[in-house]
Amino acid sequence: MANKLEKRTIEYLWEDRKRHCGLPLSFTKYKLSVDRLFFETGALNTEEEEVQLYRVRDISVRRTLWQKICGVGTVTVNSSDKSAPTIELKNVKRAKDVKELLNEQVEKVKVARNVRIGEIIDNVELSDADGDGLPDAVDAYDNSDN
């Protein structure tokens, strides 16, 4: 019995490369699919990393003066992924638009997967000292609004 691995094509919402002086002269590639962010580096020896979007915690944009002159920026993605807790999409065009697209897609995936607060807060002690059925970290968050 032959085991067939079918070649699957992934439809990407966004793709770009790390740019130098605004030109895509790099072997570092970034891609965004419906549910994952991909990061690939290298020409002969390649290394690929991906982050599930539901694991993304924070997205930020940084633009130095030189990046502004070249029309690029760096989007930093922080996640709860163990192998890639931080990914920097360096020198991408329209960095603010990329951040917004990424943020929208992260929110869609989290809603579709019913991601709960316990899956987002993985480094917090989830003890319930007062016995109300809610972890103390959630109680502290709720009481901060008052």
Secondary structure, DSSP 8 states (H G I E B T S, - for coil): ------------SEEEE--BTTB--SS-EEEE-SSEEEEEE-SSS-EEEEEEGGGEEEEEEE--HHHHHHTEEEEEEEES-SS-SEEEEEEEETHHHHHHHHHHHHHHHHHHTT--HHHH--SS----TT-SSS-HHHHHHHHTT-
